[in-house]
Amino acid sequence: MSVTYGIDVLPKNDPYIETAEKSLRAVLDAAVPGAFLVDSLPWLKYLPEFLPGAGFKRKAREWHKLARMMVENPYEAAMRNMDAGVGRSEPSFLTIGLEAMRANEKGGAITENVIQDSAGAIYAAGSDTTVATIASCILGLLSRPDVLEKAQTEIDSVIKPGHLPEFEDEPSLPYVTAIVKESLRWFAVAPTAIPHLLEVEDEYKGYRLPAGSIVMGNSWAMLNDEKVYPDPSTFNPDRFMKGGKLNPDIRDPAHACWGFGRRVCPGRYLAFSSVWINVASMIAAFDIKKATDTYGNVIEPNTEFVSGLVCGWRPFQCSITPRSREMELLIRSNAAREDF
């Protein structure tokens, strides 16, 4: 929300986030091939809504309303803030987009509707996927304390005491980047990517694919290929490292985790940077361990996940504590800043 609209979200019960979550659930339900009979029998779209088999029309109307609320409400709020001169002073996608539109008023391809819809896509599509990837990272670190220790050592050797990593530190923190890559590979948030429809007949390795066929790229299989990633079920960022640097010979998970073709995730660079800065800051500031009960017994984290077009982890317990008193004060001071 802050990157897209310059709006800070509430810690709990934020109306924009709640609307986005409801809208995304609708999108995920509708995107499953065969979820509705009309997918197989297109003529059902001509039936009146009250007839059996045409109930999808009511759902579509309700979901369309949710989708428009998701796109329009934060946009209108951000515009009101801009007109009143309140809110964040940093540029956002919205302010930059509007400036570009005004600079190209004559015949420009950028319109207010394009900016509004693009902004809605950024904050809606990036919310659940980013959270799921960061949760994957935490679960991976819980299973590999040595990885966390190694990453903290790298950060401590690069970042000055009393500071958190910045985006420009990424080239100097290759192991942190390897952790992010492994988090993207280890748990494919979109395991089958977005289904594609063939416009023309095609052939793949001797298989004839008729025009009109629905094709799904199996991202999960690509990211768990033992020939490319040995022992794929183990969280192992070191697979991307060689001689203290990122190994260019190892296939980057980006080849599969962001989708394919024209429907590849348009926000993939923003998403990667968002996950990277969150992971780097989290590792720099906190010790992450398995939770314990009142008797000191270790509580193994829940590793169940919610399946679907976009997957996510079910809630799990862990212990996240500041690494030092100095780091705790830094975290609290940053949290108190209006622009944090």
C-alpha positions in Angstrom: 0.0 0.0 0.0 2.8 2.4 0.9 4.8 1.7 -2.3 1.7 1.8 -4.5 -0.5 4.5 -3.0 1.6 6.2 -0.3 -0.9 4.9 2.3 0.1 3.3 5.6 -2.0 0.3 6.5 -3.4 -0.4 10.0 -1.8 -3.2 12.0 -5.2 -4.9 12.2 -8.5 -4.8 10.4 -7.3 -2.6 7.7 -10.3 -2.0 5.3 -8.2 -1.9 2.2 -6.4 -5.2 3.0 -9.7 -6.9 4.0 -11.3 -5.9 0.7 -8.2 -7.1 -1.2 -8.2 -10.5 0.6 -11.9 -11.0 -0.2 -11.3 -10.1 -3.9 -8.3 -12.3 -4.2 -10.2 -15.3 -2.8 -12.8 -14.8 -5.5 -10.1 -14.5 -8.2 -8.4 -17.7 -7.0 -11.8 -19.6 -6.9 -12.6 -18.4 -10.4 -9.2 -19.1 -11.9 -9.3 -22.9 -11.1 -10.0 -24.6 -14.5 -13.3 -26.4 -14.4 -14.4 -24.8 -11.1 -17.6 -23.7 -12.9 -19.7 -25.7 -15.3 -19.8 -22.7 -17.7 -16.1 -23.4 -18.3 -17.0 -26.7 -20.0 -20.4 -25.6 -21.4 -20.0 -22.0 -22.6 -23.6 -21.9 -23.8 -24.7 -21.6 -20.1 -23.7 -18.0 -20.2 -26.9 -17.3 -22.2 -29.2 -18.7 -19.5 -31.1 -16.4 -17.1 -29.5 -16.1 -13.7 -32.4 -17.8 -11.8 -32.1 -21.1 -13.7 -30.0 -24.0 -12.4 -26.5 -23.9 -13.7 -26.4 -20.1 -14.1 -25.7 -19.3 -10.5 -22.2 -18.3 -11.6 -23.7 -15.0 -12.9 -24.6 -13.9 -9.3 -21.2 -14.8 -8.1 -19.6 -12.9 -11.0 -21.6 -9.8 -10.2 -20.7 -9.9 -6.5 -17.0 -10.6 -7.3 -16.9 -7.8 -9.8 -18.2 -5.4 -7.2 -15.4 -6.5 -4.8 -12.8 -6.2 -7.5 -13.8 -2.6 -8.3 -13.8 -1.7 -4.6 -10.3 -3.1 -4.3 -9.1 -1.0 -7.2 -11.1 2.2 -6.6 -11.2 2.7 -2.8 -7.5 3.1 -2.1 -7.0 5.1 -5.3 -9.7 7.6 -4.3 -8.2 7.8 -0.8 -4.7 8.4 -2.2 -6.1 11.1 -4.5 -7.8 12.8 -1.6 -4.6 12.8 0.4 -2.7 14.2 -2.5 -5.2 17.0 -3.0 -5.1 17.8 0.7 -1.3 17.7 0.8 -1.3 15.0 3.5 0.3 11.5 3.7 3.7 10.3 2.8 6.2 12.7 1.2 8.0 9.9 -0.7 7.0 9.1 -4.3 4.7 6.2 -4.9 3.7 4.3 -8.0 0.6 6.5 -8.1 2.4 9.8 -7.9 5.0 8.7 -10.5 2.3 7.4 -12.8 0.3 10.6 -12.6 3.3 12.7 -13.3 4.1 10.6 -16.4 0.5 10.9 -17.6 0.5 14.7 -17.2 3.9 14.9 -19.0 2.4 13.0 -22.0 -1.1 14.5 -22.1 -1.1 14.6 -25.9 -1.6 11.1 -27.3 0.1 9.3 -24.4 -0.6 5.6 -23.7 -0.8 6.2 -20.0 -4.3 7.1 -18.8 -5.8 7.5 -15.4 -7.7 4.2 -15.8 -4.5 2.4 -16.7 -2.8 3.9 -13.6 -5.7 3.0 -11.4 -6.0 -0.6 -12.6 -2.2 -1.1 -12.5 -2.0 0.2 -9.0 -4.7 -2.2 -7.9 -2.9 -5.1 -9.5 0.3 -4.3 -7.7 -1.0 -4.2 -4.2 -3.5 -7.1 -4.7 -1.2 -9.6 -6.4 1.8 -8.8 -4.3 0.2 -9.2 -0.8 -0.5 -12.9 -0.3 2.4 -14.1 -2.4 5.0 -11.9 -0.6 3.7 -13.0 2.8 3.8 -16.7 1.8 7.4 -16.4 0.5 8.6 -14.7 3.7 6.8 -17.4 5.7 8.7 -20.0 3.6 11.9 -18.3 4.5 11.1 -18.3 8.3 10.2 -22.0 8.1 13.4 -22.7 6.2 15.5 -20.9 8.8 13.8 -22.8 11.6 14.9 -26.0 10.0 18.4 -24.7 9.4 19.8 -22.7 12.3 23.2 -22.8 10.7 21.9 -20.9 7.7 20.6 -18.1 9.9 23.9 -17.9 11.7 25.8 -17.8 8.5 23.6 -15.0 7.1 23.9 -13.0 10.3 27.7 -13.3 10.1 27.6 -12.0 6.5 25.3 -9.1 7.5 27.4 -8.1 10.5 30.5 -8.0 8.3 28.9 -5.6 5.9 26.4 -3.5 7.7 27.5 -0.9 10.3 26.4 -1.6 13.9 23.1 0.1 14.7 21.9 0.0 11.0 19.7 -2.2 8.9 20.4 -3.3 5.4 19.4 -1.1 2.5 18.6 -2.0 -1.1 22.0 -0.9 -2.2 23.6 -3.5 0.1 22.3 -6.4 -2.0 25.4 -7.0 -4.1 27.4 -7.2 -0.8 25.1 -9.7 0.7 25.1 -12.7 -1.7 24.2 -15.2 0.9 21.1 -13.3 1.9 20.1 -13.2 -1.8 20.7 -17.0 -1.9 18.3 -17.4 1.0 15.7 -15.4 -0.9 16.2 -17.5 -4.1 15.9 -20.7 -2.1 12.7 -19.5 -0.4 11.2 -18.9 -3.8 12.3 -22.3 -5.0 11.6 -24.4 -1.9 7.9 -23.5 -1.8 6.3 -22.5 -5.1 3.6 -20.0 -4.2 2.0 -20.5 -7.6 2.8 -24.2 -8.3 1.0 -24.4 -11.6 1.3 -20.7 -12.6 -1.6 -19.0 -14.4 -3.3 -21.3 -17.0 -2.7 -20.3 -20.6 -5.0 -20.7 -23.6 -3.4 -21.7 -26.9 -4.4 -19.3 -29.7 -2.9 -21.5 -32.4 -2.0 -25.2 -32.6 1.4 -26.0 -31.3 3.6 -29.0 -30.7 5.9 -29.9 -27.8 8.2 -32.8 -27.8 6.0 -34.8 -30.1 2.8 -33.9 -28.4 0.2 -32.1 -30.5 -1.5 -29.3 -28.7 -4.7 -28.1 -30.5 -5.7 -24.5 -30.6 -8.0 -23.7 -27.6 -6.2 -26.1 -25.3 -5.5 -24.9 -21.7 -1.9 -25.4 -20.8 -0.5 -25.1 -17.3 3.3 -24.7 -16.6 4.2 -27.0 -13.7 6.4 -24.5 -11.8 6.6 -26.9 -8.8 8.1 -29.7 -10.9 10.6 -27.3 -12.4 11.7 -26.0 -9.0 11.9 -29.5 -7.5 13.8 -31.1 -10.4 16.5 -33.2 -8.7 18.7 -33.0 -11.8 18.9 -29.2 -11.3 18.4 -28.9 -7.5 19.7 -32.0 -5.7 17.8 -32.9 -2.6 15.1 -30.4 -3.5 13.0 -30.9 -0.3 15.8 -29.6 1.9 16.1 -25.8 2.5 19.6 -25.2 1.3 20.6 -21.7 0.1 24.2 -22.9 -0.3 23.1 -24.6 -3.6 23.2 -21.1 -5.1 26.7 -20.2 -3.8 30.2 -21.0 -5.0 33.4 -19.5 -3.6 31.5 -17.0 -1.5 29.6 -15.6 -4.5 26.3 -16.4 -6.2 26.9 -19.3 -8.6 25.7 -18.3 -12.1 25.8 -21.9 -13.2 22.8 -22.8 -11.0 19.5 -22.2 -12.6 17.8 -19.1 -11.1 14.3 -20.0 -9.7 13.1 -16.9 -11.5 12.8 -19.1 -14.6 9.7 -20.7 -13.2 8.4 -19.0 -10.0 7.1 -15.8 -11.7 5.1 -17.5 -14.5 5.7 -17.6 -18.2 5.2 -15.7 -21.5 3.0 -12.7 -21.7 1.4 -13.6 -18.4 4.7 -13.5 -16.5 4.3 -11.5 -13.3 4.8 -7.9 -14.2 5.7 -7.0 -10.7 8.4 -9.6 -10.3 11.3 -7.2 -9.8 9.4 -5.2 -7.2 8.3 -8.5 -5.5 11.9 -9.8 -5.3 13.2 -6.5 -3.9 10.3 -6.4 -1.4 11.1 -10.0 -0.2 14.8 -9.3 -0.2 14.7 -6.2 2.0 12.2 -7.9 4.4 14.4 -11.0 4.7 17.6 -9.0 5.1 16.2 -6.8 7.8 14.6 -9.7 9.6 17.8 -11.7 9.7 19.8 -8.6 10.7 17.5 -7.7 13.5 16.1 -10.9 15.0 17.0 -14.4 16.2 14.6 -16.9 14.8 14.1 -20.1 16.7 11.5 -22.9 17.2 9.0 -22.0 20.0 9.0 -23.8 23.3 6.2 -24.6 25.7 6.1 -23.7 29.4 8.2 -26.7 30.2 10.9 -25.9 27.7 9.9 -28.5 25.2 10.5 -27.6 21.6 7.3 -27.0 19.6 7.8 -28.2 16.0 6.3 -25.6 13.6 3.2 -26.6 11.6 4.2 -27.2 8.0 0.7 -27.6 6.5 -0.2 -25.3 3.7 -3.3 -24.2 1.9 -3.4 -25.5 -1.7 -4.8 -23.7 -4.7 -3.7 -21.5 -7.6 -1.8 -19.5 -5.0 -0.6 -21.5 -2.0 0.2 -20.3 1.5 1.2 -21.7 4.9 -1.1 -22.3 7.7 -0.2 -20.5 11.0 2.8 -21.9 12.8 4.5 -21.0 16.1 8.1 -19.8 16.4 10.2 -17.5 18.5 11.4 -14.2 17.1 13.4 -12.0 19.4 15.8 -9.0 18.9 19.4 -10.0 18.6 20.5 -7.3 21.1 19.2 -4.4 23.2 20.7 -2.0 20.6 18.8 -3.8 17.9 15.6 -3.7 19.9 15.9 0.1 20.3 16.6 0.5 16.6 13.5 -1.5 15.7 11.3 0.5 18.1 12.7 3.8 16.8 12.1 2.8 13.2 8.6 1.6 14.0 7.8 5.0 15.6 8.8 6.9 12.5 5.9 8.0 10.3 7.7 7.0 7.1 8.8 3.5 8.3 
